[in-house]
Amino acid sequence: MPLSPEGVTSTHTEVCMSDLLDELDRKWNRLISVQNVVKEARDLLWESSDNTNEDIAQSLTITYSLLGARILAVGHLMDQEAERLGYEMDDDIGIYPDPVLWNCR
């Protein structure tokens, strides 16, 4: 069962997804995973006392932001596809479009 970025597991058992929505979900989850790795690397470099890592950490900060923009774009596409299929997004879960938390109309 997929997890939201905060690690919340859905108990919703009925998942109705198109091939496009399924592919967008996989892409969104990969982007989240990569963004988490970039954040960990960036945080480790910022915590080190060596100033030679500052440029790399700054580059990772930019990469993290760019990944965030891609995540939002894919999430928007997921919302559009879900709406086209007749799903209703649960607004209580925040900006993270986890398809397992969609309710089929």
RAPE-V129160 format. One record per residue. N is the residue number from 1. PSI is psi in whole degrees, 0 to 359 (999 if undefined). OMEGA is omega as a letter, one per 20 degrees, with the letter a starting at -180 (none if undefined). Layout:
[[N | PSI | OMEGA] [N | PSI | OMEGA]]
This chain:
[[1 | 127 | a] [2 | 152 | r] [3 | 146 | r] [4 | 166 | a] [5 | 333 | r] [6 | 359 | r] [7 | 16 | a] [8 | 125 | r] [9 | 134 | r] [10 | 145 | r] [11 | 1 | a] [12 | 122 | a] [13 | 338 | a] [14 | 116 | r] [15 | 120 | a] [16 | 102 | a] [17 | 147 | r] [18 | 170 | r] [19 | 319 | r] [20 | 315 | r] [21 | 321 | r] [22 | 317 | r] [23 | 318 | r] [24 | 322 | r] [25 | 315 | r] [26 | 317 | r] [27 | 316 | a] [28 | 316 | r] [29 | 322 | r] [30 | 317 | r] [31 | 319 | r] [32 | 316 | a] [33 | 315 | r] [34 | 318 | r] [35 | 321 | r] [36 | 320 | r] [37 | 317 | r] [38 | 318 | r] [39 | 316 | r] [40 | 315 | r] [41 | 316 | r] [42 | 314 | a] [43 | 321 | r] [44 | 319 | r] [45 | 321 | r] [46 | 327 | a] [47 | 336 | a] [48 | 151 | a] [49 | 357 | a] [50 | 119 | a] [51 | 346 | a] [52 | 341 | a] [53 | 354 | a] [54 | 317 | r] [55 | 319 | r] [56 | 316 | r] [57 | 321 | r] [58 | 319 | r] [59 | 321 | r] [60 | 327 | r] [61 | 318 | r] [62 | 316 | r] [63 | 318 | r] [64 | 316 | r] [65 | 318 | r] [66 | 320 | r] [67 | 321 | r] [68 | 320 | r] [69 | 320 | r] [70 | 320 | r] [71 | 315 | r] [72 | 321 | r] [73 | 315 | r] [74 | 321 | r] [75 | 321 | r] [76 | 317 | r] [77 | 322 | r] [78 | 317 | r] [79 | 316 | a] [80 | 316 | r] [81 | 320 | r] [82 | 318 | r] [83 | 319 | r] [84 | 324 | a] [85 | 353 | r] [86 | 17 | r] [87 | 156 | r] [88 | 121 | a] [89 | 136 | r] [90 | 106 | a] [91 | 346 | a] [92 | 345 | a] [93 | 358 | r] [94 | 204 | a] [95 | 353 | a] [96 | 112 | a] [97 | 75 | r] [98 | 111 | a] [99 | 335 | r] [100 | 337 | a] [101 | 3 | r] [102 | 146 | r] [103 | 128 | r] [104 | 134 | r] [105 | 999 | none]]
